[in-house]
Amino acid sequence: MPGLDYFSSPSAIIVPSTHTPSEPPSPIEVDSTEAVSARPGCYYNSRLDPKNYLEGPFSPNPATRLRQMLARPGIVVAPGICDGISARCAMEAGFSCLYQSGAATTASRLGMPDLAIATLNDFVQSAQMVCSLDATMPVIADADTGFGGPAMVARTVTQYARAGVAGLHIEDQVQTKRCGHLMGKQVVSREEFLTRIRAAVMARDAIPGGSDFVIIGRTDSAQVLGMEEAVIRLKLAAEAGADVCFIEGVKTADLLKSTVAALAPTPVLVNVISGGLTPSFTSQEAEAMGAKIIIFSLVSCVAAVHGIRAAMHSLKKTGTDFSSARGMDPKAFFEVMGLHDVIEIDAKAGGKAFEVV
């Protein structure tokens, strides 16, 4: 893929590893004054070391801000958003990170289930809209399997970063994937999974200027091959350069605790879906168990289904939307959607279009 320059950085050192000849080695990047301390074959980039993000004000760059949040105390709580309305509501509620759920994106954009139907373009276009609402807000986005082979995974990272996304997760399901909380999942081999992670890391490191974009490795293998294999895959993903590990479908608190311990010091993401495979941990409970990020993938779109269903049934029955509106007039609705920001921009520029609204 043109533009990738993974191995020629002046400070990059390739250390011989135990990989078989068919496995491309990962670089270990170190400052020229430092000795190589990482294990052979493991990716290390001194610029992205968490200690570099511990101090100072939060950055306006969303990817840098996400790294600061990961390096500092406290769990990162990211509610799943499905569209502009849900993103606005999450920001109004005071959340400092958002999660663009693949299932929610597929449902909101296409009206379809999470069965590998949405494309890269669907995901990127949704991300562009969400990230434009607040350019400083970290958005973690689902990238499914990366939508193809290594070149496509690399393109996915580049497209997401350009859209303003702070980080994405790449999983090990087969291309015809499904929601991680449905049955019948199939996963690719360890090596194919690691190829996806390497491609994502390579693409991130090739972004001009030194990107802080966060790569999250996700495995769905726990329900297919068992927890031991899932942990092994995530350890290998971290060695290949994944910044965060995401184990889908952790069924008990003890399993989450043991997974966090096994993967330390790599941060762990847990996905909570009410009624799904993972218990309905609260963010406080997940933090106590050692998780660093908790996402609630379907919180907005499930609530939307309940709310819209009720409103439609009420309209059908009564012939009016008065009760479902609950007193929210058009202006109040637009205020949630950023009405005052638009009016302020117009006024500061000398416009008079919205002096009265």
C-alpha positions in Angstrom: 0.0 0.0 0.0 1.6 3.3 -1.0 2.7 5.5 1.9 3.4 2.8 4.4 6.9 3.2 5.9 6.8 0.9 8.8 10.4 -0.3 8.9 12.5 2.7 7.8 12.1 5.0 10.9 15.6 6.1 12.0 14.8 4.9 15.6 13.2 1.6 14.6 15.0 -1.6 15.3 14.0 -5.0 14.2 14.9 -7.6 16.7 15.1 -11.3 15.6 12.2 -13.2 16.9 10.8 -16.7 17.0 8.2 -16.1 14.3 8.2 -18.6 11.4 9.4 -17.3 8.0 5.8 -16.8 6.9 5.2 -14.4 9.8 6.3 -10.8 9.2 8.3 -9.5 12.2 7.0 -6.5 14.1 9.3 -3.5 14.8 10.5 -2.4 18.2 10.8 1.4 18.1 13.1 2.9 20.8 14.8 6.2 21.4 18.4 6.1 20.1 19.6 6.5 23.7 17.6 3.6 25.0 18.4 -0.1 25.1 16.0 -2.5 23.6 14.1 -4.0 26.6 11.0 -5.4 24.9 10.9 -9.1 24.1 12.0 -10.1 20.7 9.3 -9.8 18.1 7.2 -7.5 20.2 6.2 -4.0 19.0 7.2 -1.1 21.1 7.0 2.6 20.2 8.5 4.9 22.8 6.5 7.9 21.6 3.3 6.1 22.5 4.4 4.9 25.9 1.5 5.6 28.4 3.9 7.5 30.7 4.1 10.3 28.1 0.3 11.0 28.6 0.2 11.2 32.4 0.6 14.9 32.9 -0.6 18.1 31.4 -4.0 19.4 30.2 -6.2 17.3 28.1 -5.4 17.6 24.4 -7.9 19.0 21.9 -6.9 16.1 19.6 -9.3 13.3 20.3 -6.8 10.4 19.8 -4.3 12.1 22.2 -7.1 12.8 24.6 -8.1 9.1 24.6 -4.5 8.1 25.3 -4.5 10.5 28.2 -7.7 9.0 29.6 -6.2 5.5 29.3 -3.0 6.5 31.0 -4.7 8.3 33.9 -6.8 7.0 36.8 -10.5 6.1 36.3 -12.4 4.0 33.9 -13.4 5.3 30.4 -17.2 5.0 30.0 -18.3 5.2 26.4 -22.0 4.9 25.7 -22.9 3.4 22.3 -24.4 5.9 19.9 -26.2 5.2 16.7 -26.8 8.6 15.1 -26.6 12.3 15.6 -29.5 12.5 18.0 -28.0 9.8 20.3 -24.5 11.4 20.1 -26.0 14.8 21.1 -27.9 13.2 24.0 -24.7 11.5 25.2 -22.8 14.7 25.1 -25.6 16.6 26.9 -25.5 13.9 29.6 -21.8 14.7 30.2 -20.0 11.7 28.8 -16.4 12.3 27.8 -16.1 9.5 25.3 -18.4 8.0 22.7 -18.6 4.5 21.1 -19.8 4.1 17.6 -21.3 0.7 17.7 -21.2 -1.4 14.6 -24.6 -3.0 15.4 -26.1 0.4 16.1 -24.6 1.9 12.9 -25.9 -0.9 10.8 -29.4 -0.6 12.4 -29.6 3.2 12.2 -28.1 3.6 8.7 -29.5 0.5 7.0 -32.3 -0.8 9.2 -30.6 -4.1 9.1 -29.2 -6.6 11.7 -25.5 -6.8 12.6 -24.6 -9.5 10.1 -21.7 -8.0 8.1 -24.0 -6.0 6.0 -22.7 -2.5 6.6 -19.6 -1.4 4.5 -16.6 0.6 5.3 -18.3 3.6 3.7 -21.3 3.2 5.9 -19.1 3.2 9.0 -16.8 6.1 7.9 -19.7 8.4 6.8 -21.4 7.8 10.2 -18.1 8.6 12.0 -17.6 11.8 10.0 -20.9 13.1 11.2 -20.5 12.1 14.8 -16.9 13.4 15.0 -18.0 16.7 13.5 -20.3 17.5 16.4 -17.4 18.0 18.8 -13.9 17.8 17.3 -12.3 17.2 20.7 -14.6 14.3 21.7 -12.9 10.9 21.6 -14.9 8.5 19.5 -14.1 4.8 19.6 -15.5 3.1 16.5 -16.2 -0.5 15.7 -14.4 -1.6 12.5 -15.6 -5.2 12.4 -13.0 -7.4 10.7 -11.4 -4.5 8.9 -13.5 -5.2 5.9 -10.9 -7.4 4.1 -7.3 -8.4 3.9 -4.3 -6.4 5.3 -4.4 -3.7 2.7 -8.1 -3.1 3.4 -7.5 -3.1 7.2 -4.8 -0.4 6.6 -7.2 1.6 4.5 -9.8 1.3 7.2 -7.5 2.8 9.8 -6.5 5.6 7.5 -10.2 6.4 6.7 -11.2 6.3 10.3 -8.4 8.6 11.4 -9.2 11.1 8.7 -12.8 11.1 9.8 -11.7 12.2 13.3 -12.1 8.9 15.1 -9.8 8.4 18.1 -9.5 4.7 18.0 -11.0 1.5 16.5 -11.3 -2.2 17.3 -10.5 -5.0 14.9 -11.8 -8.5 15.6 -11.0 -12.1 14.7 -14.3 -13.2 13.3 -14.6 -14.4 9.8 -15.6 -11.8 7.2 -19.2 -12.9 7.3 -19.3 -11.9 11.0 -22.2 -11.3 13.3 -22.9 -9.4 16.5 -20.6 -10.8 19.2 -23.6 -11.6 21.4 -25.3 -13.9 18.9 -24.6 -17.6 18.7 -22.8 -19.5 15.8 -19.8 -17.3 15.6 -16.7 -18.4 13.7 -13.2 -17.0 14.0 -10.1 -17.0 11.8 -6.7 -18.4 12.8 -4.4 -16.7 15.3 -2.1 -15.7 12.5 -4.8 -14.2 10.4 -6.0 -12.2 13.4 -2.5 -11.0 14.0 -2.1 -10.0 10.4 -5.1 -7.7 10.8 -3.5 -6.1 14.0 -0.2 -5.7 12.3 -1.8 -4.0 9.3 -3.7 -1.7 11.6 -0.6 -0.7 13.5 1.4 -0.2 10.3 -1.2 2.1 8.9 -1.4 4.1 12.1 2.4 4.5 12.2 2.4 5.6 8.6 0.1 8.6 9.2 2.2 11.7 8.7 3.1 13.7 11.8 2.9 10.8 14.2 -0.7 9.8 15.0 -1.9 8.9 18.5 -4.7 6.8 17.0 -5.6 3.9 19.3 -5.7 0.3 18.0 -7.9 -2.1 20.0 -7.6 -5.8 19.4 -10.8 -7.7 19.9 -11.3 -11.5 20.1 -14.6 -13.3 19.8 -12.9 -16.7 20.3 -14.0 -17.2 23.9 -17.4 -18.6 22.9 -15.8 -20.7 20.0 -12.4 -21.9 21.3 -12.5 -21.1 25.0 -11.2 -18.4 27.4 -7.6 -19.7 27.4 -7.4 -19.3 23.6 -9.0 -15.8 23.9 -6.4 -14.7 26.3 -3.6 -16.1 24.2 -4.9 -14.2 21.2 -5.1 -10.9 23.0 -1.6 -11.3 24.5 -0.3 -11.9 20.9 -2.3 -8.9 19.7 -0.7 -6.7 22.4 2.7 -7.9 21.4 1.8 -7.0 17.7 1.0 -3.5 18.8 -2.6 -3.4 20.0 -2.9 -0.6 22.6 -6.0 -2.1 24.2 -7.4 -5.6 24.4 -11.2 -6.3 24.0 -12.5 -9.7 25.0 -16.1 -10.2 23.8 -18.6 -12.2 25.8 -16.9 -12.4 29.2 -19.6 -14.4 31.1 -18.6 -13.8 34.8 -16.9 -11.3 37.0 -14.2 -13.8 37.9 -13.4 -14.3 34.2 -13.1 -10.6 33.7 -10.8 -10.2 36.7 -8.6 -13.1 35.6 -8.5 -11.7 32.0 -7.4 -8.3 33.2 -4.7 -9.8 35.4 -3.4 -12.0 32.5 -3.2 -9.1 30.1 -1.7 -6.5 32.4 -0.4 -3.9 31.9 -2.4 -3.7 28.6 -5.7 -2.0 29.2 -8.8 -4.1 28.9 -12.2 -3.1 27.3 -15.4 -4.8 28.3 -18.6 -4.6 26.3 -21.9 -4.7 28.2 -25.2 -5.4 26.4 -28.3 -5.9 28.5 -29.4 -9.5 27.9 -26.2 -10.4 26.1 -23.4 -12.8 27.0 -21.7 -10.4 29.5 -23.4 -9.7 32.8 -24.8 -6.1 33.2 -21.8 -4.8 35.1 -22.0 -1.2 36.1 -19.1 1.1 35.2 -18.1 1.1 38.9 -18.1 -2.7 39.1 -16.1 -3.0 35.9 -13.6 -0.5 37.2 -13.2 -2.4 40.5 -12.5 -5.5 38.4 -9.7 -3.7 36.6 -11.3 -2.9 33.3 -10.1 0.4 31.8 -12.9 1.0 29.2 -16.5 0.0 29.3 -18.8 0.4 26.4 -22.6 0.0 26.4 -23.1 -0.8 22.7 -26.8 -0.8 22.3 -27.9 1.7 25.0 -29.1 4.3 22.5 -30.6 2.2 19.8 -32.5 -0.1 22.1 -33.9 2.9 24.0 -34.8 4.4 20.6 -36.7 1.3 19.6 -38.7 1.4 22.9 -39.3 5.1 22.7 -40.2 5.2 19.0 -42.4 2.1 19.2 -44.3 3.6 22.0 -44.8 6.9 20.2 -45.9 5.2 17.0 -48.4 3.0 18.8 -49.7 6.0 20.7 -50.1 8.0 17.5 -51.9 5.1 15.8 -54.2 4.7 18.7 -55.0 8.4 19.6 -54.4 10.2 16.3 -52.0 12.7 18.0 -48.4 12.9 19.1 -49.2 15.2 22.0 -48.5 12.7 24.8 -45.3 11.3 23.3 -43.9 14.8 22.8 -44.1 15.3 26.6 -44.0 19.1 26.2 -40.9 19.3 23.9 -41.6 21.9 21.3 -39.5 22.2 18.1 -37.2 24.9 19.6 -36.5 22.7 22.7 -35.7 19.8 20.4 -33.3 21.9 18.3 -31.6 23.1 21.4 -30.5 19.6 22.1 -29.2 19.4 18.5 -26.9 22.4 19.0 -29.2 25.3 18.1 -27.4 27.9 20.3 -24.0 27.0 18.7 -25.3 27.6 15.2 -26.9 30.9 16.3 -23.7 32.0 18.0 -21.5 31.3 14.9 -23.9 33.2 12.7 -24.0 36.2 15.0 -20.2 36.3 15.5 -19.7 36.3 11.8 -22.0 39.3 11.5 -25.1 37.4 10.3 -28.6 38.3 11.3 -30.5 35.3 10.0 -31.2 33.9 13.4 -31.7 37.0 15.5 -35.2 35.6 16.2 -35.9 31.9 16.3 
